[in-house]
Amino acid sequence: MELSLSNPQKPKTPGSYELRQRLRRAVFWACLLASPFFLGLIAGWVFGIRLNLTPSLPLGFYITSRSRDANLVEFCPQTAAATISLSRQYRTAGACPDGGAPLLKPVVAFPGDQIKVSADGIRVNGQLLPNSAGRFRDHLQRPLDPWPYGTYKVEPGTVWVVSSFNSYSFDSRYYGPIPESSIRHHLRPLWTFPTEVPQQ
């Protein structure tokens, strides 16, 4: 009687070549799936399209414009406004000098206009702007300092930006006028979606 001893076969493990091939395929498919996003992002900046995901304005797409009717501005906040908005994540990472994203707000007053700031809101040449009263707490109950009450004349080289769309907007009701030199682009709505925001 013959006894044959055979070594049990070990399961095959992929060699280094096969691992490299799998890695290449995984990278290829990851790049392929991500390419529409990056192409859209690049095309958006090339053609001046911006996606607004903040509650200061209706959500959606905005496009840069040279028209005088385009009263929305994209600007980089400065001094304390820049620090607060970035540290509290009112804006995300972006292309401003401090590493944050620009803010997008409507211009409500130009050089020569009269501004009156009071407890019930901001008046431009006597006209009260809806939802423009400064708050002493933000939506997460962190302290805020509204712009001092009083009457102001908009100085040359500056504008005031206030969003009547959202009473919690971080705008000139807290940091007053902005220099026109901080404005990167003027924009107008391209395609926006119905957006509800709390006003109280």
VENGI-V165530 format. One line per field, one symbol per residue. ss: DSSP state (H for helix, E for strand, L for the rest). burial: + if it has 24 or more other ideal C-beta (glycine too) atoms within 12 Angstrom, else -. A space follows every 50 residues. Layout:
BEGIN
ss=???
burial=???
END
This chain:
BEGIN
ss=LLLLLLLLLLLLLLLHHHHHHHHHHHHHHHHHHHHHHHHHHHHHHHLLEE EELLLLLLLEEEEELLLLLLLEEEELLLHHHHHHHHHLLLLLELLLLLLE LLEEEEEEELLLLEEEEELLEEEELLEELLLLLLLLELLLLLELLLLLLE EEELLLLEEEELLLLLLLLLLHHHHLLEEHHHEEEEEEEEEELLLLLLLL
burial=------------------------------------------------++ ++-+++++--++++------++++++++--++-+++-+-++--+-+-+-+ ++++++++++--+-+++---++++----+-+++++--+-----+-++--- -+-+---++++++++++++++++++++++--++++++++-----------
END
